[in-house]
């Protein structure tokens, strides 16, 4: 952290009052607890140039409108609701993020080696970078954009809806309706296990991915699969514009709108609509 003035150092304290450290700048905060009977909110609102190490956050809305912060080895309990909103240039490492709506409307956030349990995580964020993290979330990354993700293990339901401009690598997703209405997303070397994958997506590219689940990749535009595997994928590619190169078997393909689907084997090929003009090719 580069400070632009005299540094305030806070170590081993406890704060529970409303806006306890409001407007604090150029500060290092270590081994400090934000909890107590006063149950105050917004402890570090409108702050900047902060370093927080080994801190325990248990009260609501602690880091709103914060610019330039490093958060290391910190814990945010499930009572720490809506912890990081409207922040800029936040770097979070080796931390635990709990509580609903943990990250929202932030710019330039980086998370590395974190454990995250947050029902509505990462909504409306811009410039979000995540690596070596574990995430449990029901509805993560709604309408976020300009994302880079590497080695994320995620359990979710409605993941990456309306996400734009994202590159994802080496990740493992157990999810449901992932990538609905997403635009310009590329996923490399990842496992995606879910249902109804990427309906209504645009320019989704999947490279060397392992895909499983019912009725995947329907109503998509500009869909590309390169050297992917599909397991238990029935009724795939319905009404999609698709170019797909699949290794192994696809359970069934139904009415691709245009393009070509190629696989080693396909259990069932269904063409029962006049508008379905796609090609389906097997190698064997």
C-alpha positions in Angstrom: 0.0 0.0 0.0 1.3 3.5 -0.9 0.2 6.0 1.7 0.0 9.7 0.9 0.3 11.1 4.4 0.9 10.3 8.0 0.0 6.8 8.9 -2.5 6.0 11.7 -1.9 2.6 13.3 -4.7 0.7 15.2 -3.8 -2.6 16.8 -5.8 -4.9 19.0 -8.8 -2.7 19.5 -12.6 -3.4 19.5 -15.2 -1.1 17.9 -18.9 -1.5 18.0 -20.3 2.0 17.7 -22.0 3.5 14.6 -19.5 4.7 12.0 -16.6 4.0 14.4 -13.8 4.9 12.0 -15.7 7.0 9.4 -13.5 8.8 6.9 -10.3 7.2 8.1 -7.4 7.5 5.6 -3.8 6.3 5.5 -4.3 3.7 8.2 -3.1 0.2 9.2 -5.6 -1.8 11.2 -4.4 -5.1 12.8 -6.0 -7.7 15.0 -9.0 -5.5 15.6 -12.6 -6.6 16.2 -15.7 -4.9 14.9 -18.4 -6.3 17.2 -20.1 -5.6 20.5 -23.4 -4.6 22.2 -23.7 -1.2 20.5 -24.3 -3.1 17.2 -23.2 -0.1 15.2 -23.1 -0.1 11.4 -20.7 1.3 8.7 -17.5 1.1 10.7 -15.1 2.1 7.8 -17.4 4.0 5.5 -15.9 6.6 3.1 -12.3 5.6 4.0 -9.2 5.2 1.8 -5.6 4.0 1.7 -6.3 1.2 4.3 -4.5 -1.9 5.3 -6.5 -4.4 7.4 -4.8 -7.5 8.7 -6.2 -10.2 11.0 -9.4 -8.3 11.7 -12.7 -9.8 12.6 -15.8 -8.1 11.1 -19.2 -9.0 12.7 -21.3 -5.9 12.2 -23.2 -4.7 9.1 -21.9 -2.6 6.1 -18.3 -2.2 7.3 -16.6 -1.2 4.1 -18.7 1.1 1.9 -17.3 3.7 -0.5 -13.7 2.7 0.3 -10.9 3.5 -2.1 -7.6 1.6 -2.1 -7.5 -1.0 0.5 -5.7 -4.2 1.3 -7.5 -6.8 3.4 -5.4 -9.8 4.5 -6.2 -12.7 6.8 -9.5 -11.1 7.8 -12.8 -12.7 8.7 -16.3 -11.5 7.9 -19.0 -13.4 9.8 -22.5 -14.3 8.5 -23.7 -11.3 10.5 -21.5 -9.0 8.5 -24.1 -8.2 5.8 -23.4 -6.3 2.7 -19.7 -5.9 3.6 -18.1 -4.3 0.6 -20.2 -1.9 -1.6 -19.3 0.9 -3.9 -15.5 0.3 -3.3 -12.6 0.9 -5.7 -9.3 -0.9 -5.9 -9.8 -3.5 -3.1 -7.3 -6.3 -2.7 -8.5 -9.2 -0.5 -6.2 -12.2 0.3 -6.5 -15.3 2.6 -9.7 -14.1 4.0 -13.2 -15.5 4.8 -16.2 -13.5 3.4 -19.6 -14.4 4.9 -22.9 -12.6 5.0 -25.4 -12.0 2.3 -24.5 -9.6 -0.5 -20.8 -9.5 0.4 -19.5 -7.7 -2.7 -21.6 -5.3 -4.8 -21.1 -2.3 -7.2 -17.3 -2.4 -6.8 -14.6 -1.4 -9.3 -11.2 -3.1 -9.6 -11.6 -5.8 -6.9 -9.1 -8.6 -6.5 -9.7 -11.7 -4.4 -7.1 -14.3 -3.9 -7.1 -17.5 -1.7 -10.4 -16.6 -0.1 -13.3 -18.7 1.3 -16.6 -17.1 0.4 -20.1 -18.0 1.6 -22.5 -15.3 0.4 -26.0 -15.8 -1.1 -25.9 -12.9 -3.5 -22.2 -12.4 -4.2 -20.4 -10.1 -6.6 -23.4 -8.3 -8.2 -22.9 -5.4 -10.6 -19.1 -5.4 -10.2 -16.6 -4.1 -12.8 -13.1 -5.3 -13.2 -13.3 -8.3 -10.9 -10.4 -10.7 -10.5 -10.7 -13.9 -8.6 -8.0 -16.7 -8.2 -7.6 -19.7 -6.0 -10.9 -19.2 -4.2 -13.8 -21.3 -2.9 -17.3 -19.9 -3.3 -20.7 -21.0 -2.0 -23.5 -18.7 -3.3 -27.0 -19.1 -4.6 -26.9 -16.2 -7.0 -23.3 -15.1 -7.8 -22.0 -12.5 -10.2 -25.3 -11.0 -11.5 -24.6 -8.4 -14.2 -20.9 -8.1 -13.5 -18.4 -7.4 -16.3 -14.8 -7.4 -17.2 -14.0 -10.4 -15.1 -10.9 -12.7 -14.8 -11.3 -15.9 -12.9 -8.7 -18.7 -12.3 -9.0 -21.8 -10.2 -12.4 -21.0 -8.6 -14.3 -23.9 -7.0 -18.0 -22.8 -6.9 -21.2 -24.2 -5.7 -24.2 -22.1 -6.8 -27.6 -22.1 -8.5 -28.1 -19.0 -10.8 -24.5 -18.2 -11.6 -23.1 -15.6 -14.0 -26.4 -14.3 -15.2 -26.0 -11.3 -17.6 -22.3 -11.3 -17.1 -20.3 -9.6 -19.9 -16.6 -9.8 -20.9 -15.3 -12.6 -18.8 -12.4 -15.1 -19.0 -12.5 -18.1 -16.8 -9.8 -20.8 -16.4 -9.1 -24.0 -14.5 -12.3 -23.8 -12.5 -14.9 -26.2 -11.2 -18.6 -25.2 -11.1 -21.5 -27.1 -9.6 -24.3 -24.9 -10.5 -27.7 -24.7 -12.2 -28.7 -22.0 -14.7 -25.1 -20.7 -15.3 -24.3 -18.0 -17.9 -27.9 -17.2 -18.8 -27.9 -14.1 -21.1 -24.1 -13.8 -20.7 -22.1 -12.1 -23.4 -18.5 -12.5 -24.6 -17.5 -15.1 -22.1 -14.6 -17.6 -22.6 -14.1 -20.6 -20.3 -10.9 -22.7 -20.5 -10.1 -26.1 -19.0 -13.0 -26.1 -16.5 -15.7 -28.5 -15.2 -19.3 -27.2 -15.4 -21.9 -29.5 -13.8 -25.5 -28.1 -13.9 -28.8 -27.8 -15.6 -30.0 -25.6 -18.5 -26.5 -24.2 -19.1 -26.1 -20.9 -20.8 -29.5 -20.4 -22.4 -29.8 -17.1 -24.3 -26.0 -16.5 -24.1 -24.1 -14.6 -26.8 -20.6 -15.4 -27.9 -19.9 -18.0 -25.3 -16.7 -20.0 -26.0 -15.9 -23.2 -24.1 -12.4 -24.7 -24.6 -11.4 -28.1 -23.3 -14.3 -28.1 -20.8 -16.2 -31.0 -19.2 -19.9 -30.3 -19.3 -22.8 -32.3 -17.7 -26.5 -31.7 -17.1 -29.8 -31.7 -18.8 -30.8 -29.4 -21.8 -27.5 -27.4 -22.0 -26.6 -24.6 -24.4 -30.0 -23.8 -25.9 -31.2 -20.5 -27.6 -27.5 -19.4 -27.8 -26.0 -17.1 -30.4 -22.4 -17.4 -31.5 -21.8 -20.5 -29.4 -18.4 -22.3 -29.8 -17.2 -25.5 -28.2 -13.6 -26.6 -28.8 -12.4 -30.1 -27.7 -15.0 -30.4 -25.0 -16.6 -33.4 -23.3 -20.3 -33.7 -22.6 -21.8 -36.2 -20.1 -25.5 -36.9 -19.6 -26.3 -33.9 -21.8 -29.8 -34.5 -23.4 -31.7 -32.2 -25.7 -28.6 -30.1 -26.3 -28.3 -27.0 -28.5 -32.0 -26.4 -29.2 -32.4 -23.3 -31.3 -28.8 -22.4 -31.0 -26.3 -20.9 -33.5 -23.4 -23.3 -32.7 -20.1 -24.6 -33.8 -19.2 -27.6 -31.5 -16.4 -30.1 -31.5 -17.2 -32.7 -28.8 -15.1 -35.6 -27.7 -17.0 -38.7 -26.7 -20.8 -39.0 -26.7 -23.7 -36.5 -26.5 -26.8 -38.1 -25.1 -29.1 -36.2 -27.6 -29.1 -33.1 -29.8 -32.3 -31.3 -30.6 -33.0 -28.8 -33.4 -29.9 -26.7 -33.6 -30.8 -23.5 -35.5 -27.6 -23.3 -37.5 -24.0 -24.3 -37.5 -22.4 -27.7 -37.0 -22.3 -30.1 -34.0 -19.6 -32.8 -34.2 -19.1 -35.6 -31.7 -17.7 -39.1 -31.6 -21.2 -40.5 -31.0 -24.6 -39.1 -30.4 -27.3 -41.1 -28.7 -30.3 -39.4 -30.4 -30.6 -36.7 -33.1 -33.9 -34.9 -33.1 -35.0 -32.7 -36.0 -38.8 -32.0 -35.8 -39.0 -28.2 -36.6 -38.7 -26.6 -40.1 -36.4 -23.8 -38.8 -33.8 -26.3 -37.5 -31.0 -26.0 -40.2 -27.9 -27.0 -38.2 -25.7 -29.9 -39.1 -25.1 -32.8 -36.8 -22.1 -35.0 -37.6 -20.6 -38.1 -35.9 -17.1 -39.4 -36.3 -18.0 -43.0 -36.0 
